[in-house]
Amino acid sequence: MPDVFRLPELSLVLADAAGPALNIPNSLRWLLAAVLGGYLLLMLGISIYAKGKVETEEDFLVAGRRLGVFLAWGSLIATWFGAATMSGSAGAAREEGLRGVILDPFACSATLILAGLFFAGPLWRMKLLTVGDFYRQTYGQATEVLCSILIIPAYFGWVAAQFKALGIVQEVYFGIPLEWGIVVGFLITLVYTSVGGMWSVTLTDTLQIVIAFAGLICLGYVTFSAFGEGSAVGGVNKMVTELPPDFLTLLPIMTTAGVLGWTGTFCSGFFGCIPGQDLLQRVFSANSARTASLACLISGVTYLMFGLIPVSMGLLSSLTDPILPTEGRDQVLQFMASKYLSPAMAVIFVVSFVSIVMSTACSAVLAPATVLGHNVLSRFAAFRGHGLLIERSCVLLVSLGGLVLAFYGNSIMDLLDLNLSLLLSALFVPLVMGLYGSPRSHWSGILPMVCGLSAFLGRYFWEAAIWPMPEGIAESPAYHDWLSAAVGAVSGSVLLAHIAWVCAVIPADLYGLGCSVLGYFMGQWIGWANPPLNDTIRQRAFDRRRDFGASATT
């Protein structure tokens, strides 16, 4: 391996109880701190500039519906391309191969394309401010409130993942304890988001994602060039040749439990993101229906292209360093950067990593904060007439919720999966049916949320708290035989015994989605004699004469 690609001074050492840190020369540490400080000040200046564009609640929530394709794309891709893609997917790929990253980036990039094809245009034409507005217009105020109550805490895990990633950067590169690093990330995100709202997030996002992609390209090129003895293409070919074939397949393990688990994970990413406020907020902020759809489609393709770089770093690390001198799988990229990058490139990488996480953190905070302020607190007389003040206060409340959860200790990918599962179980079915179906009762919106969420949480907490099982044990013949024997002894039926085993290995995501569909049909049965609720909604959503214009109707 050519020495030009190595940085021996950045060798990882075991640190104290606070966690692993990099033993970096003071000169490089100060350079990195100065560049990061200047970068953060630049982002703050942009946020302050954006504040001048915010005069109304519509400006704060959807940037006055004035985003062109480039800004809409920049904000959307920056929202998606966060800690899970950078840190989580690299670690998952290292441990499980491509099968371990079916959620992110594969399912998450596919959902952007799905949104661009079927949802962005119709929802933009409705001139909404939040996803809660859709449920109110379609199913009524009770459904709007229930949706808001569900969607706000669902984002806490996503916010916490970003805070944790920012804390890891500070711990690894500066030796700051993880807990303090999380608090610093919380404070920086709070300031950026509350100052200019959607305008601030959009402008900083677009600049940050350009910086981030530059850093990823540098890391990928240098690392694969080193592995390929001077040729990046040769390095990729060498990696593909030397990796076990099982690491290069997206297909699940062909067992009942393996297929069901894979399907649940893919569905949570592919469908669960659709009703997300972070996605739809950028759809609503576009200057036309065409812009909204095009931004989603371009973002989906871009997301997959650049999302494969962290994945490839994780795969490569399993060959170059079978045993990493780090704790936890969320630090694979930091290790690869420290091993292969020169000091200048290491600085670029760190700034790009911070850019990605910061942009996602701001977007993840703003999304539930807008729902809380616009759809919940605005219903109370005491809060009316104070739109911008309330929205900024909600940014603080959501940030605090994410801060608390960041100390819980879940991995970044686990926090992402939980967030998407909650959205899939509760909100996807009533959104799809409200736009493309014929709901006949407000129960057609309420029951899918209640049934889907109850089923998901029941199955999730049963597995997590009441009867936890080590990963993979549900697929083992011993577990199948034990459960079959236990149920068979009680019921005397072999068929019931096998059904019990299948029910035990169905993931919580599929329980939630299935019960949400069941809840919708229960609501349809209750209101079977009523006319469809959404005739007016569908006329507005699919009327292409409304493809341009920025006036809000909610």
RODO-2510 file (C-alpha; in nm, 4 decimals, decimal comma):
residues 554
     n   res          X          Y          Z
     1     m     0,0000     0,0000     0,0000
     2     p     0,1611     0,3316    -0,1029
     3     d     0,2589     0,5449     0,1942
     4     v     0,1145     0,8574     0,0334
     5     f    -0,2315     0,7287     0,1145
     6     r    -0,1621     0,6532     0,4793
     7     l    -0,1673     0,8754     0,7832
     8     p     0,0177     0,6824     1,0556
     9     e    -0,0307     0,9654     1,3055
    10     l    -0,4058     0,8989     1,3037
    11     s    -0,3788     0,5456     1,4396
    12     l    -0,6658     0,4554     1,6671
    13     v    -0,5838     0,3897     2,0310
    14     l    -0,7940     0,2630     2,3124
    15     a    -0,9165     0,5535     2,5187
    16     d    -1,0683     0,5754     2,8608
    17     a    -1,4250     0,4870     2,9507
    18     a    -1,5551     0,7772     2,7456
    19     g    -1,4802     0,5777     2,4302
    20     p    -1,2214     0,5500     2,1513
    21     a    -1,0429     0,8594     2,0262
    22     l    -0,7893     0,9427     1,7605
    23     n    -0,4326     1,0195     1,8630
    24     i    -0,3960     1,3231     1,6340
    25     p    -0,1000     1,5652     1,6331
    26     n    -0,1965     1,8932     1,7962
    27     s    -0,1263     2,0899     1,4777
    28     l    -0,3761     1,8818     1,2821
    29     r    -0,6265     1,8881     1,5668
    30     w    -0,6160     2,2696     1,5792
    31     l    -0,6431     2,2900     1,2002
    32     l    -0,9484     2,0670     1,2075
    33     a    -1,1038     2,2684     1,4901
    34     a    -1,0407     2,5968     1,3054
    35     v    -1,1929     2,4685     0,9804
    36     l    -1,4962     2,3281     1,1594
    37     g    -1,5395     2,6501     1,3552
    38     g    -1,5231     2,8593     1,0379
    39     y    -1,7646     2,6248     0,8654
    40     l    -2,0170     2,6455     1,1503
    41     l    -1,9930     3,0257     1,1509
    42     l    -2,0581     3,0284     0,7763
    43     m    -2,3689     2,8138     0,8251
    44     l    -2,4832     3,0448     1,1028
    45     g    -2,4408     3,3453     0,8737
    46     i    -2,6539     3,1755     0,6088
    47     s    -2,9199     3,1006     0,8695
    48     i    -2,9267     3,4634     0,9790
    49     y    -2,9549     3,5713     0,6161
    50     a    -3,2459     3,3298     0,5704
    51     k    -3,4217     3,4842     0,8681
    52     g    -3,4824     3,7941     0,6577
    53     k    -3,6944     3,5859     0,4188
    54     v    -3,9249     3,4650     0,6973
    55     e    -4,2223     3,6935     0,7496
    56     t    -4,5145     3,4513     0,7737
    57     e    -4,5817     3,1008     0,9027
    58     e    -4,5867     2,9810     0,5418
    59     d    -4,2338     3,1165     0,4921
    60     f    -4,1139     2,9342     0,8044
    61     l    -4,2855     2,6046     0,7236
    62     v    -4,2552     2,5693     0,3438
    63     a    -4,0190     2,8498     0,2358
    64     g    -4,3063     3,0405     0,0774
    65     r    -4,3425     2,7588    -0,1804
    66     r    -4,0614     2,9141    -0,3840
    67     l    -3,7981     2,6403    -0,4137
    68     g    -3,6709     2,5548    -0,7604
    69     v    -3,5436     2,2123    -0,8628
    70     f    -3,1881     2,2622    -0,7348
    71     l    -3,2833     2,3916    -0,3896
    72     a    -3,5653     2,1374    -0,3562
    73     w    -3,3248     1,8594    -0,4523
    74     g    -3,0531     1,9884    -0,2199
    75     s    -3,2829     2,0060     0,0794
    76     l    -3,4425     1,6696     0,0051
    77     i    -3,1222     1,4733    -0,0484
    78     a    -2,9599     1,6379     0,2536
    79     t    -3,2565     1,5369     0,4663
    80     w    -3,2288     1,1748     0,3556
    81     f    -2,8499     1,1450     0,3515
    82     g    -2,7829     1,1422     0,7237
    83     a    -2,6139     0,9514     1,0026
    84     a    -2,7764     0,6213     0,9076
    85     t    -2,6371     0,6388     0,5537
    86     m    -2,2917     0,7541     0,6574
    87     s    -2,2212     0,5618     0,9759
    88     g    -2,4979     0,3090     1,0157
    89     s    -2,4897     0,1612     0,6656
    90     a    -2,1097     0,1334     0,6647
    91     g    -2,1181    -0,0662     0,9882
    92     a    -2,4109    -0,2793     0,8756
    93     a    -2,2407    -0,3600     0,5444
    94     r    -1,9227    -0,4588     0,7266
    95     e    -2,1101    -0,7039     0,9484
    96     e    -2,3811    -0,8383     0,7161
    97     g    -2,2893    -0,7423     0,3601
    98     l    -2,5401    -0,5888     0,1191
    99     r    -2,8217    -0,7772     0,2883
   100     g    -2,7641    -0,5629     0,5967
   101     v    -2,8239    -0,2359     0,4094
   102     i    -3,1464    -0,3243     0,2328
   103     l    -3,3145    -0,0511     0,4396
   104     d    -3,0605     0,2221     0,3766
   105     p    -2,9691     0,3106     0,1054
   106     f    -3,1685     0,0693    -0,1159
   107     a    -3,5239     0,0928     0,0219
   108     c    -3,4874     0,4588     0,1169
   109     s    -3,3699     0,5598    -0,2307
   110     a    -3,6537     0,3613    -0,3882
   111     t    -3,9113     0,5435    -0,1756
   112     l    -3,7964     0,8790    -0,3155
   113     i    -3,8602     0,7524    -0,6671
   114     l    -4,1974     0,6157    -0,5561
   115     a    -4,2845     0,9549    -0,4072
   116     g    -4,1845     1,1355    -0,7258
   117     l    -4,3964     0,9090    -0,9439
   118     f    -4,7171     0,8859    -0,7413
   119     f    -4,7333     1,1279    -0,4491
   120     a    -4,5359     1,4509    -0,4955
   121     g    -4,7455     1,6049    -0,7714
   122     p    -5,0926     1,5288    -0,6285
   123     l    -4,9996     1,6353    -0,2757
   124     w    -4,8358     1,9578    -0,3962
   125     r    -5,1534     2,0568    -0,5801
   126     m    -5,3445     2,0399    -0,2527
   127     k    -5,1336     2,3354    -0,1258
   128     l    -5,0795     2,1856     0,2196
   129     l    -4,8462     2,3051     0,4929
   130     t    -4,8068     1,9786     0,6852
   131     v    -4,8998     1,6140     0,6442
   132     g    -5,1545     1,6668     0,9221
   133     d    -5,3441     1,9034     0,6915
   134     f    -5,4021     1,6153     0,4506
   135     y    -5,5588     1,3976     0,7182
   136     r    -5,7780     1,6849     0,8379
   137     q    -5,9078     1,7633     0,4904
   138     t    -5,9683     1,3966     0,4117
   139     y    -6,0848     1,2383     0,7384
   140     g    -6,1563     1,5257     0,9772
   141     q    -6,0004     1,7035     1,2733
   142     a    -5,9885     1,3994     1,5025
   143     t    -5,7711     1,2152     1,2507
   144     e    -5,5486     1,5218     1,2127
   145     v    -5,4851     1,5361     1,5873
   146     l    -5,4221     1,1616     1,6103
   147     c    -5,1819     1,1754     1,3161
   148     s    -4,9930     1,4624     1,4782
   149     i    -4,9696     1,2862     1,8134
   150     l    -4,8236     0,9816     1,6373
   151     i    -4,5861     1,1551     1,3989
   152     i    -4,4153     1,3876     1,6485
   153     p    -4,2557     1,1247     1,8756
   154     a    -4,1815     0,9055     1,5730
   155     y    -3,9144     1,1583     1,4715
   156     f    -3,7418     1,1643     1,8089
   157     g    -3,5403     0,8559     1,7174
   158     w    -3,4283     1,0113     1,3884
   159     v    -3,3277     1,3337     1,5638
   160     a    -3,1454     1,1346     1,8311
   161     a    -2,9513     0,9452     1,5633
   162     q    -2,8130     1,2720     1,4255
   163     f    -2,7194     1,4031     1,7704
   164     k    -2,5433     1,0763     1,8447
   165     a    -2,3496     1,0873     1,5172
   166     l    -2,2316     1,4421     1,5911
   167     g    -2,1259     1,3275     1,9355
   168     i    -1,9263     1,0392     1,7861
   169     v    -1,7342     1,2791     1,5604
   170     q    -1,6340     1,4952     1,8546
   171     e    -1,5410     1,1914     2,0623
   172     v    -1,3285     1,0298     1,7933
   173     y    -1,1459     1,3388     1,6647
   174     f    -1,1239     1,5591     1,9732
   175     g    -1,1609     1,3214     2,2658
   176     i    -1,4749     1,4978     2,3887
   177     p    -1,6932     1,2584     2,5928
   178     l    -1,9834     1,1299     2,3856
   179     e    -2,2449     1,2752     2,6212
   180     w    -2,1016     1,6262     2,5929
   181     g    -2,0649     1,5894     2,2175
   182     i    -2,4331     1,5016     2,1902
   183     v    -2,5239     1,8151     2,3861
   184     v    -2,3065     2,0307     2,1579
   185     g    -2,4764     1,8812     1,8519
   186     f    -2,8135     1,9539     2,0085
   187     l    -2,7263     2,3211     2,0694
   188     i    -2,5880     2,3823     1,7202
   189     t    -2,8896     2,2186     1,5541
   190     l    -3,1281     2,4157     1,7720
   191     v    -2,9770     2,7503     1,6721
   192     y    -2,9641     2,6782     1,2974
   193     t    -3,3179     2,5432     1,2775
   194     s    -3,4968     2,7986     1,4926
   195     v    -3,3458     3,1044     1,3244
   196     g    -3,4805     3,0727     0,9696
   197     g    -3,7047     2,7680     0,9572
   198     m    -3,7427     2,6032     0,6181
   199     w    -3,5545     2,8812     0,4387
   200     s    -3,2579     2,8396     0,6718
   201     v    -3,2646     2,4613     0,6450
   202     t    -3,2914     2,4714     0,2649
   203     l    -3,0020     2,7102     0,2030
   204     t    -2,7668     2,5399     0,4487
   205     d    -2,8732     2,1943     0,3307
   206     t    -2,7873     2,2621    -0,0315
   207     l    -2,4400     2,3932     0,0493
   208     q    -2,3770     2,1176     0,3020
   209     i    -2,4702     1,8340     0,0688
   210     v    -2,2329     1,9621    -0,2023
   211     i    -1,9495     1,9682     0,0544
   212     a    -2,0515     1,6273     0,1823
   213     f    -2,0494     1,4611    -0,1574
   214     a    -1,7061     1,6096    -0,2305
   215     g    -1,5726     1,4538     0,0899
   216     l    -1,7266     1,1157     0,0105
   217     i    -1,5777     1,1142    -0,3382
   218     c    -1,2336     1,1915    -0,1936
   219     l    -1,2602     0,9124     0,0635
   220     g    -1,3844     0,6575    -0,1893
   221     y    -1,1238     0,7413    -0,4527
   222     v    -0,8253     0,7450    -0,2175
   223     t    -0,9275     0,4311    -0,0318
   224     f    -0,9929     0,2180    -0,3379
   225     s    -0,6800     0,3521    -0,5086
   226     a    -0,4768     0,2390    -0,2098
   227     f    -0,6454    -0,1021    -0,2045
   228     g    -0,6033    -0,1379    -0,5827
   229     e    -0,2341    -0,0358    -0,5745
   230     g    -0,2929     0,2946    -0,7500
   231     s    -0,6136     0,2200    -0,9398
   232     a    -0,9529     0,3005    -0,7879
   233     v    -1,1300     0,0801    -1,0444
   234     g    -0,8825    -0,1963    -0,9706
   235     g    -0,9542    -0,1603    -0,6024
   236     v    -1,3277    -0,2023    -0,6574
   237     n    -1,2717    -0,5100    -0,8749
   238     k    -1,0341    -0,6577    -0,6183
   239     m    -1,2867    -0,6034    -0,3396
   240     v    -1,5671    -0,7695    -0,5353
   241     t    -1,3410    -1,0650    -0,6149
   242     e    -1,2218    -1,1207    -0,2586
   243     l    -1,5509    -1,0702    -0,0733
   244     p    -1,7560    -1,3814     0,0099
   245     p    -2,0437    -1,4185    -0,2407
   246     d    -2,2924    -1,4046     0,0464
   247     f    -2,1789    -1,0458     0,1196
   248     l    -2,2725    -0,9319    -0,2315
   249     t    -2,6357    -1,0375    -0,2407
   250     l    -2,9410    -0,8288    -0,1560
   251     l    -3,1669    -1,1319    -0,1311
   252     p    -3,2700    -1,2600     0,2124
   253     i    -3,1681    -1,5855     0,3712
   254     m    -3,4118    -1,8346     0,2218
   255     t    -3,5834    -1,9356     0,5429
   256     t    -3,9282    -1,8349     0,6638
   257     a    -3,7866    -1,6083     0,9322
   258     g    -3,5208    -1,4668     0,6983
   259     v    -3,7640    -1,3770     0,4218
   260     l    -4,0169    -1,2253     0,6618
   261     g    -3,7519    -1,0183     0,8385
   262     w    -3,6082    -0,8929     0,5093
   263     t    -3,9559    -0,8058     0,3808
   264     g    -4,0438    -0,6153     0,6967
   265     t    -3,7246    -0,4123     0,6816
   266     f    -3,7678    -0,3282     0,3132
   267     c    -4,1320    -0,2296     0,3575
   268     s    -4,0502     0,0020     0,6480
   269     g    -3,8087     0,1933     0,4260
   270     f    -3,9969     0,1739     0,0966
   271     f    -4,3413     0,2644     0,2285
   272     g    -4,2725     0,4104     0,5735
   273     c    -4,1048     0,7258     0,4435
   274     i    -4,3980     0,8292     0,2228
   275     p    -4,6129     0,9871     0,5009
   276     g    -4,3072     1,1455     0,6634
   277     q    -4,3292     1,5182     0,7275
   278     d    -3,9637     1,5672     0,6306
   279     l    -4,0288     1,4351     0,2781
   280     l    -4,3640     1,6037     0,2259
   281     q    -4,2455     1,9364     0,3677
   282     r    -3,9990     1,9613     0,0801
   283     v    -4,2681     1,8582    -0,1654
   284     f    -4,4904     2,1394    -0,0349
   285     s    -4,1999     2,3878    -0,0567
   286     a    -4,1438     2,3428    -0,4309
   287     n    -4,2608     2,6106    -0,6721
   288     s    -4,4636     2,3692    -0,8864
   289     a    -4,5921     2,0145    -0,8971
   290     r    -4,3374     1,9297    -1,1666
   291     t    -4,0536     2,0645    -0,9516
   292     a    -4,1706     1,8570    -0,6554
   293     s    -4,1837     1,5356    -0,8594
   294     l    -3,8559     1,5976    -1,0392
   295     a    -3,6717     1,6785    -0,7155
   296     c    -3,7879     1,3476    -0,5656
   297     l    -3,6814     1,1463    -0,8707
   298     i    -3,3372     1,3082    -0,8947
   299     s    -3,2870     1,2693    -0,5197
   300     g    -3,3682     0,8980    -0,5347
   301     v    -3,1055     0,8316    -0,8009
   302     t    -2,8459     1,0561    -0,6340
   303     y    -2,9109     0,9000    -0,2958
   304     l    -2,8378     0,5502    -0,4194
   305     m    -2,5251     0,6557    -0,6102
   306     f    -2,3602     0,8311    -0,3165
   307     g    -2,5103     0,5988    -0,0554
   308     l    -2,3100     0,3118    -0,2037
   309     i    -1,9831     0,4840    -0,1081
   310     p    -2,0222     0,4334     0,2710
   311     v    -2,1542     0,0833     0,1995
   312     s    -1,8435     0,0032    -0,0048
   313     m    -1,6232     0,1390     0,2759
   314     g    -1,7879    -0,1008     0,5175
   315     l    -1,7402    -0,3939     0,2805
   316     l    -1,3778    -0,3007     0,2156
   317     s    -1,2990    -0,2673     0,5861
   318     s    -1,4011    -0,6290     0,6404
   319     l    -1,1141    -0,7258     0,4097
   320     t    -0,8467    -0,4767     0,5122
   321     d    -0,9161    -0,4825     0,8850
   322     p    -1,1100    -0,7903     1,0029
   323     i    -1,0763    -0,6617     1,3602
   324     l    -1,1218    -0,2892     1,4117
   325     p    -0,9595    -0,1206     1,7128
   326     t    -1,2854     0,0633     1,7793
   327     e    -1,5969     0,0075     1,9831
   328     g    -1,9209    -0,0157     1,7899
   329     r    -1,9976    -0,0462     1,4224
   330     d    -2,0913     0,3227     1,3825
   331     q    -1,7237     0,4295     1,3530
   332     v    -1,6151     0,2388     1,0415
   333     l    -1,5916     0,5487     0,8212
   334     q    -1,3902     0,7380     1,0795
   335     f    -1,1451     0,4511     1,0979
   336     m    -1,1094     0,4220     0,7201
   337     a    -1,0541     0,7970     0,6916
   338     s    -0,7883     0,7892     0,9625
   339     k    -0,6076     0,5017     0,7916
   340     y    -0,6042     0,6179     0,4315
   341     l    -0,6460     0,9962     0,4096
   342     s    -0,3762     1,2598     0,4184
   343     p    -0,4165     1,5376     0,6788
   344     a    -0,5754     1,7758     0,4277
   345     m    -0,8167     1,5137     0,3002
   346     a    -0,8943     1,4026     0,6548
   347     v    -1,0090     1,7562     0,7315
   348     i    -1,2258     1,7606     0,4189
   349     f    -1,3816     1,4296     0,5191
   350     v    -1,4627     1,5389     0,8731
   351     v    -1,6217     1,8613     0,7499
   352     s    -1,8232     1,6666     0,4911
   353     f    -1,9381     1,4190     0,7546
   354     v    -2,0479     1,6993     0,9844
   355     s    -2,2219     1,8652     0,6878
   356     i    -2,4294     1,5577     0,6164
   357     v    -2,5331     1,5003     0,9740
   358     m    -2,6018     1,8671     1,0461
   359     s    -2,8283     1,9047     0,7433
   360     t    -3,0264     1,5953     0,8365
   361     a    -3,0463     1,6974     1,2015
   362     c    -3,1966     2,0371     1,1173
   363     s    -3,4507     1,8812     0,8820
   364     a    -3,5391     1,6064     1,1291
   365     v    -3,6052     1,8655     1,4002
   366     l    -3,8059     2,1014     1,1795
   367     a    -4,0429     1,8331     1,0474
   368     p    -4,2159     1,7303     1,3739
   369     a    -4,1848     2,0834     1,5135
   370     t    -4,4014     2,2180     1,2315
   371     v    -4,6651     1,9516     1,2943
   372     l    -4,6635     2,0255     1,6668
   373     g    -4,7031     2,3992     1,6160
   374     h    -4,9359     2,4057     1,3173
   375     n    -5,1612     2,1063     1,3817
   376     v    -5,1658     2,0729     1,7608
   377     l    -5,0874     2,3924     1,9517
   378     s    -5,2648     2,6198     1,7042
   379     r    -5,5910     2,4558     1,8074
   380     f    -5,5692     2,6276     2,1461
   381     a    -5,6796     2,9908     2,1696
   382     a    -5,3825     3,0867     2,3859
   383     f    -5,1382     3,0042     2,1057
   384     r    -5,3221     3,1615     1,8135
   385     g    -5,1730     3,4732     1,6602
   386     h    -4,8195     3,3771     1,7640
   387     g    -4,7343     3,1523     1,4696
   388     l    -4,3594     3,2131     1,4342
   389     l    -4,2960     3,2238     1,8085
   390     i    -4,4820     2,8977     1,8591
   391     e    -4,3029     2,7276     1,5699
   392     r    -3,9619     2,8255     1,7090
   393     s    -4,0631     2,7081     2,0562
   394     c    -4,1655     2,3751     1,9072
   395     v    -3,8180     2,3414     1,7552
   396     l    -3,6813     2,3581     2,1098
   397     l    -3,9275     2,0995     2,2405
   398     v    -3,8543     1,8501     1,9618
   399     s    -3,4792     1,9003     2,0025
   400     l    -3,5092     1,8223     2,3722
   401     g    -3,7034     1,5052     2,2926
   402     g    -3,4299     1,3911     2,0556
   403     l    -3,1625     1,4788     2,3115
   404     v    -3,3239     1,2593     2,5748
   405     l    -3,3526     0,9651     2,3358
   406     a    -2,9924     1,0083     2,2182
   407     f    -2,8783     0,9042     2,5648
   408     y    -3,0879     0,5858     2,5471
   409     g    -2,8066     0,4041     2,3718
   410     n    -2,9612     0,2490     2,0587
   411     s    -2,7497     0,2180     1,7460
   412     i    -2,8094     0,4657     1,4646
   413     m    -2,9660     0,2051     1,2349
   414     d    -3,1959     0,0863     1,5143
   415     l    -3,3216     0,4422     1,5707
   416     l    -3,3875     0,4865     1,1975
   417     d    -3,5710     0,1544     1,1737
   418     l    -3,7948     0,2415     1,4698
   419     n    -3,8849     0,5785     1,3180
   420     l    -3,9803     0,4323     0,9800
   421     s    -4,1721     0,1436     1,1374
   422     l    -4,3934     0,3813     1,3333
   423     l    -4,4773     0,5800     1,0191
   424     l    -4,5431     0,2650     0,8166
   425     s    -4,7686     0,1065     1,0777
   426     a    -4,9828     0,4113     1,1505
   427     l    -4,9863     0,6566     0,8602
   428     f    -4,9109     0,4929     0,5259
   429     v    -5,2426     0,3165     0,4627
   430     p    -5,4739     0,6146     0,5374
   431     l    -5,2524     0,8406     0,3233
   432     v    -5,2603     0,6086     0,0218
   433     m    -5,6308     0,5356     0,0505
   434     g    -5,7153     0,9015     0,1094
   435     l    -5,5413     0,9899    -0,2171
   436     y    -5,6159     0,6871    -0,4352
   437     g    -5,9024     0,5099    -0,2568
   438     s    -6,2587     0,5982    -0,1555
   439     p    -6,2763     0,6309     0,2249
   440     r    -6,6351     0,6579     0,3438
   441     s    -6,5947     0,7395     0,7114
   442     h    -6,3570     0,9233     0,9413
   443     w    -6,3073     0,5790     1,0997
   444     s    -6,1320     0,4802     0,7754
   445     g    -5,8544     0,7163     0,8860
   446     i    -5,8610     0,6606     1,2613
   447     l    -5,8786     0,2807     1,2774
   448     p    -5,5762     0,2160     1,0496
   449     m    -5,3671     0,4387     1,2772
   450     v    -5,4903     0,2827     1,6004
   451     c    -5,4823    -0,0790     1,4820
   452     g    -5,1497    -0,0508     1,3009
   453     l    -4,9704     0,1259     1,5826
   454     s    -5,1132    -0,1048     1,8510
   455     a    -5,0074    -0,4157     1,6597
   456     f    -4,6587    -0,2809     1,5935
   457     l    -4,5947    -0,1680     1,9494
   458     g    -4,7403    -0,4856     2,0956
   459     r    -4,5138    -0,7037     1,8837
   460     y    -4,2144    -0,4729     1,9268
   461     f    -4,2284    -0,4539     2,3056
   462     w    -4,3031    -0,8238     2,3364
   463     e    -3,9813    -0,9004     2,1526
   464     a    -3,7766    -0,6196     2,3077
   465     a    -3,8860    -0,6362     2,6704
   466     i    -4,1042    -0,9347     2,7587
   467     w    -3,9461    -1,2182     2,5605
   468     p    -3,6180    -1,0994     2,4052
   469     m    -3,4349    -1,3535     2,1928
   470     p    -3,0780    -1,3412     2,0626
   471     e    -3,0553    -1,2426     1,6972
   472     g    -3,1022    -1,5389     1,4676
   473     i    -3,2426    -1,7780     1,7276
   474     a    -3,5950    -1,7567     1,5813
   475     e    -3,4631    -1,9117     1,2600
   476     s    -3,2959    -2,2029     1,4323
   477     p    -3,4442    -2,5540     1,4100
   478     a    -3,4148    -2,5869     1,7890
   479     y    -3,6437    -2,2885     1,8476
   480     h    -3,8918    -2,4154     1,5881
   481     d    -3,8988    -2,7595     1,7486
   482     w    -3,9372    -2,6184     2,1000
   483     l    -4,2215    -2,3814     2,0104
   484     s    -4,3992    -2,6450     1,8015
   485     a    -4,3755    -2,8964     2,0835
   486     a    -4,5053    -2,6461     2,3406
   487     v    -4,8039    -2,5332     2,1322
   488     g    -4,8709    -2,8842     2,0105
   489     a    -4,8795    -3,0168     2,3656
   490     v    -5,1391    -2,7569     2,4641
   491     s    -5,3540    -2,7623     2,1499
   492     g    -5,2895    -3,1112     2,0197
   493     s    -5,2629    -2,9690     1,6651
   494     v    -4,9527    -2,9779     1,4479
   495     l    -5,1047    -2,7103     1,2223
   496     l    -5,1584    -2,4716     1,5131
   497     a    -4,8053    -2,5369     1,6285
   498     h    -4,6646    -2,4352     1,2887
   499     i    -4,8916    -2,1278     1,2719
   500     a    -4,7678    -2,0227     1,6171
   501     w    -4,4089    -2,0448     1,4989
   502     v    -4,4811    -1,8360     1,1867
   503     c    -4,6556    -1,5741     1,4021
   504     a    -4,3528    -1,5645     1,6310
   505     v    -4,1118    -1,4794     1,3485
   506     i    -4,3257    -1,2223     1,1649
   507     p    -4,1548    -0,8844     1,2266
   508     a    -4,3336    -0,6013     1,4020
   509     d    -4,3354    -0,3924     1,0812
   510     l    -4,5545    -0,6418     0,8976
   511     y    -4,7850    -0,6825     1,1954
   512     g    -4,8352    -0,3066     1,1954
   513     l    -4,8897    -0,2788     0,8191
   514     g    -5,1288    -0,5737     0,8071
   515     c    -5,3399    -0,4511     1,0988
   516     s    -5,3457    -0,1012     0,9499
   517     v    -5,4989    -0,2438     0,6300
   518     l    -5,7471    -0,4375     0,8423
   519     g    -5,8351    -0,1191     1,0316
   520     y    -5,9077     0,0631     0,7073
   521     f    -6,1558    -0,2001     0,5925
   522     m    -6,3185    -0,1955     0,9356
   523     g    -6,3682     0,1790     0,8908
   524     q    -6,5113     0,1209     0,5443
   525     w    -6,7555    -0,1316     0,6863
   526     i    -6,8714     0,1199     0,9479
   527     g    -6,9421     0,3830     0,6805
   528     w    -7,0348     0,1554     0,3906
   529     a    -7,3544     0,3522     0,3124
   530     n    -7,1818     0,6937     0,3057
   531     p    -7,0518     0,8664    -0,0093
   532     p    -6,6721     0,8923    -0,0456
   533     l    -6,5135     1,1592     0,1731
   534     n    -6,2380     1,2505    -0,0675
   535     d    -6,4102     1,3433    -0,3944
   536     t    -6,3127     1,7092    -0,3561
   537     i    -5,9633     1,6164    -0,2388
   538     r    -5,8994     1,4009    -0,5432
   539     q    -6,0277     1,6685    -0,7794
   540     r    -5,7777     1,9157    -0,6384
   541     a    -5,4932     1,6648    -0,6212
   542     f    -5,5222     1,5507    -0,9828
   543     d    -5,6221     1,8802    -1,1441
   544     r    -5,3149     1,9711    -1,3486
   545     r    -5,4391     2,3270    -1,3888
   546     r    -5,3147     2,3738    -1,0320
   547     d    -4,9562     2,2763    -1,1172
   548     f    -4,8273     2,6303    -1,0565
   549     g    -4,8952     2,8984    -0,7979
   550     a    -4,7998     2,9477    -0,4360
   551     s    -5,1113     3,0469    -0,2469
   552     a    -5,1954     2,8350     0,0582
   553     t    -5,5438     2,7068     0,1182
   554     t    -5,5024     2,5713     0,4703
***
